[in-house]
């Protein structure tokens, strides 16, 4: 266990940040799964907009890297465009 006051505070803040990041990452994964599990192209397009927005928010908050978001967005767009 930490003995310094600053180390104790750092543990406390890192636990809060970890919980925040976990919630946001799971929201992002759910949005991606919603696109991939869409039944038709219209529904997939709506879910794609939500996923794009969430991915951009994750980049802005430094939860994921911008290239990872770009790769995910590209992958999802390819999937939606391939639907008939």
CNS distance restraints for C-alpha pairs under 8 A (distance, minus, plus):
assign (resid   2 and name CA) (resid   7 and name CA) 5.83 0.50 0.50
assign (resid   2 and name CA) (resid   8 and name CA) 5.82 0.50 0.50
assign (resid   3 and name CA) (resid   7 and name CA) 7.02 0.50 0.50
assign (resid   3 and name CA) (resid   8 and name CA) 7.09 0.50 0.50
assign (resid   4 and name CA) (resid   8 and name CA) 6.32 0.50 0.50
assign (resid   5 and name CA) (resid   9 and name CA) 6.33 0.50 0.50
assign (resid   6 and name CA) (resid  10 and name CA) 6.07 0.50 0.50
assign (resid   7 and name CA) (resid  11 and name CA) 6.23 0.50 0.50
assign (resid   8 and name CA) (resid  12 and name CA) 6.38 0.50 0.50
assign (resid   9 and name CA) (resid  13 and name CA) 6.17 0.50 0.50
assign (resid  10 and name CA) (resid  14 and name CA) 5.96 0.50 0.50
assign (resid  11 and name CA) (resid  15 and name CA) 6.21 0.50 0.50
assign (resid  12 and name CA) (resid  16 and name CA) 6.53 0.50 0.50
assign (resid  13 and name CA) (resid  17 and name CA) 6.18 0.50 0.50
assign (resid  14 and name CA) (resid  18 and name CA) 5.96 0.50 0.50
assign (resid  15 and name CA) (resid  19 and name CA) 6.30 0.50 0.50
assign (resid  16 and name CA) (resid  20 and name CA) 6.29 0.50 0.50
assign (resid  17 and name CA) (resid  21 and name CA) 6.09 0.50 0.50
assign (resid  18 and name CA) (resid  22 and name CA) 6.08 0.50 0.50
assign (resid  19 and name CA) (resid  23 and name CA) 6.31 0.50 0.50
assign (resid  20 and name CA) (resid  24 and name CA) 6.38 0.50 0.50
assign (resid  21 and name CA) (resid  25 and name CA) 5.98 0.50 0.50
assign (resid  21 and name CA) (resid  63 and name CA) 6.60 0.50 0.50
assign (resid  22 and name CA) (resid  26 and name CA) 6.13 0.50 0.50
assign (resid  23 and name CA) (resid  27 and name CA) 6.26 0.50 0.50
assign (resid  24 and name CA) (resid  28 and name CA) 6.22 0.50 0.50
assign (resid  24 and name CA) (resid  58 and name CA) 7.43 0.50 0.50
assign (resid  25 and name CA) (resid  29 and name CA) 6.21 0.50 0.50
assign (resid  25 and name CA) (resid  58 and name CA) 7.97 0.50 0.50
assign (resid  25 and name CA) (resid  63 and name CA) 7.77 0.50 0.50
assign (resid  26 and name CA) (resid  30 and name CA) 6.08 0.50 0.50
assign (resid  27 and name CA) (resid  31 and name CA) 6.24 0.50 0.50
assign (resid  27 and name CA) (resid  54 and name CA) 7.86 0.50 0.50
assign (resid  28 and name CA) (resid  32 and name CA) 6.34 0.50 0.50
assign (resid  28 and name CA) (resid  51 and name CA) 6.91 0.50 0.50
assign (resid  28 and name CA) (resid  54 and name CA) 6.04 0.50 0.50
assign (resid  28 and name CA) (resid  55 and name CA) 6.63 0.50 0.50
assign (resid  29 and name CA) (resid  33 and name CA) 6.16 0.50 0.50
assign (resid  30 and name CA) (resid  34 and name CA) 6.06 0.50 0.50
assign (resid  31 and name CA) (resid  35 and name CA) 6.54 0.50 0.50
assign (resid  31 and name CA) (resid  47 and name CA) 6.99 0.50 0.50
assign (resid  31 and name CA) (resid  48 and name CA) 7.99 0.50 0.50
assign (resid  31 and name CA) (resid  50 and name CA) 6.84 0.50 0.50
assign (resid  31 and name CA) (resid  51 and name CA) 5.12 0.50 0.50
assign (resid  31 and name CA) (resid  54 and name CA) 7.71 0.50 0.50
assign (resid  32 and name CA) (resid  36 and name CA) 6.40 0.50 0.50
assign (resid  32 and name CA) (resid  48 and name CA) 7.84 0.50 0.50
assign (resid  32 and name CA) (resid  51 and name CA) 5.98 0.50 0.50
assign (resid  32 and name CA) (resid  76 and name CA) 7.64 0.50 0.50
assign (resid  33 and name CA) (resid  37 and name CA) 5.92 0.50 0.50
assign (resid  34 and name CA) (resid  38 and name CA) 6.06 0.50 0.50
assign (resid  34 and name CA) (resid  44 and name CA) 7.76 0.50 0.50
assign (resid  34 and name CA) (resid  47 and name CA) 6.33 0.50 0.50
assign (resid  35 and name CA) (resid  43 and name CA) 7.99 0.50 0.50
assign (resid  35 and name CA) (resid  44 and name CA) 5.14 0.50 0.50
assign (resid  35 and name CA) (resid  45 and name CA) 7.74 0.50 0.50
assign (resid  35 and name CA) (resid  47 and name CA) 5.24 0.50 0.50
assign (resid  35 and name CA) (resid  48 and name CA) 5.84 0.50 0.50
assign (resid  35 and name CA) (resid  51 and name CA) 7.61 0.50 0.50
assign (resid  35 and name CA) (resid  76 and name CA) 7.23 0.50 0.50
assign (resid  35 and name CA) (resid  80 and name CA) 7.87 0.50 0.50
assign (resid  36 and name CA) (resid  44 and name CA) 7.53 0.50 0.50
assign (resid  36 and name CA) (resid  76 and name CA) 7.53 0.50 0.50
assign (resid  36 and name CA) (resid  79 and name CA) 7.51 0.50 0.50
assign (resid  38 and name CA) (resid  43 and name CA) 6.00 0.50 0.50
assign (resid  38 and name CA) (resid  44 and name CA) 5.10 0.50 0.50
assign (resid  38 and name CA) (resid  47 and name CA) 7.85 0.50 0.50
assign (resid  39 and name CA) (resid  43 and name CA) 6.84 0.50 0.50
assign (resid  39 and name CA) (resid  44 and name CA) 7.26 0.50 0.50
assign (resid  40 and name CA) (resid  44 and name CA) 6.19 0.50 0.50
assign (resid  40 and name CA) (resid  83 and name CA) 7.48 0.50 0.50
assign (resid  40 and name CA) (resid  84 and name CA) 7.95 0.50 0.50
assign (resid  41 and name CA) (resid  45 and name CA) 6.04 0.50 0.50
assign (resid  41 and name CA) (resid  80 and name CA) 6.50 0.50 0.50
assign (resid  41 and name CA) (resid  83 and name CA) 6.06 0.50 0.50
assign (resid  41 and name CA) (resid  84 and name CA) 6.90 0.50 0.50
assign (resid  42 and name CA) (resid  46 and name CA) 6.43 0.50 0.50
assign (resid  43 and name CA) (resid  47 and name CA) 6.22 0.50 0.50
assign (resid  44 and name CA) (resid  48 and name CA) 5.89 0.50 0.50
assign (resid  44 and name CA) (resid  80 and name CA) 6.30 0.50 0.50
assign (resid  45 and name CA) (resid  49 and name CA) 6.45 0.50 0.50
assign (resid  45 and name CA) (resid  80 and name CA) 6.86 0.50 0.50
assign (resid  46 and name CA) (resid  50 and name CA) 6.76 0.50 0.50
assign (resid  47 and name CA) (resid  51 and name CA) 6.18 0.50 0.50
assign (resid  48 and name CA) (resid  52 and name CA) 6.04 0.50 0.50
assign (resid  48 and name CA) (resid  76 and name CA) 7.18 0.50 0.50
assign (resid  48 and name CA) (resid  77 and name CA) 7.56 0.50 0.50
assign (resid  49 and name CA) (resid  53 and name CA) 6.26 0.50 0.50
assign (resid  50 and name CA) (resid  54 and name CA) 6.25 0.50 0.50
assign (resid  51 and name CA) (resid  55 and name CA) 6.05 0.50 0.50
assign (resid  51 and name CA) (resid  73 and name CA) 7.99 0.50 0.50
assign (resid  52 and name CA) (resid  56 and name CA) 6.15 0.50 0.50
assign (resid  52 and name CA) (resid  73 and name CA) 6.50 0.50 0.50
assign (resid  53 and name CA) (resid  57 and name CA) 6.25 0.50 0.50
assign (resid  54 and name CA) (resid  58 and name CA) 6.20 0.50 0.50
assign (resid  55 and name CA) (resid  59 and name CA) 6.37 0.50 0.50
assign (resid  55 and name CA) (resid  69 and name CA) 5.73 0.50 0.50
assign (resid  55 and name CA) (resid  73 and name CA) 7.86 0.50 0.50
assign (resid  56 and name CA) (resid  60 and name CA) 6.21 0.50 0.50
assign (resid  56 and name CA) (resid  69 and name CA) 7.13 0.50 0.50
assign (resid  57 and name CA) (resid  61 and name CA) 6.19 0.50 0.50
assign (resid  58 and name CA) (resid  62 and name CA) 6.15 0.50 0.50
assign (resid  58 and name CA) (resid  63 and name CA) 5.14 0.50 0.50
assign (resid  58 and name CA) (resid  64 and name CA) 5.80 0.50 0.50
assign (resid  59 and name CA) (resid  63 and name CA) 6.01 0.50 0.50
assign (resid  59 and name CA) (resid  64 and name CA) 5.33 0.50 0.50
assign (resid  59 and name CA) (resid  65 and name CA) 5.92 0.50 0.50
assign (resid  59 and name CA) (resid  66 and name CA) 5.51 0.50 0.50
assign (resid  59 and name CA) (resid  69 and name CA) 7.03 0.50 0.50
assign (resid  64 and name CA) (resid  68 and name CA) 6.72 0.50 0.50
assign (resid  64 and name CA) (resid  69 and name CA) 7.05 0.50 0.50
assign (resid  65 and name CA) (resid  69 and name CA) 6.54 0.50 0.50
assign (resid  66 and name CA) (resid  70 and name CA) 6.20 0.50 0.50
assign (resid  67 and name CA) (resid  71 and name CA) 6.10 0.50 0.50
assign (resid  68 and name CA) (resid  72 and name CA) 6.19 0.50 0.50
assign (resid  69 and name CA) (resid  73 and name CA) 6.07 0.50 0.50
assign (resid  70 and name CA) (resid  74 and name CA) 6.09 0.50 0.50
assign (resid  71 and name CA) (resid  75 and name CA) 6.11 0.50 0.50
assign (resid  72 and name CA) (resid  76 and name CA) 6.12 0.50 0.50
assign (resid  73 and name CA) (resid  77 and name CA) 6.05 0.50 0.50
assign (resid  74 and name CA) (resid  78 and name CA) 6.15 0.50 0.50
assign (resid  75 and name CA) (resid  79 and name CA) 6.28 0.50 0.50
assign (resid  76 and name CA) (resid  80 and name CA) 6.22 0.50 0.50
assign (resid  77 and name CA) (resid  81 and name CA) 6.05 0.50 0.50
assign (resid  78 and name CA) (resid  82 and name CA) 6.12 0.50 0.50
assign (resid  79 and name CA) (resid  83 and name CA) 6.67 0.50 0.50
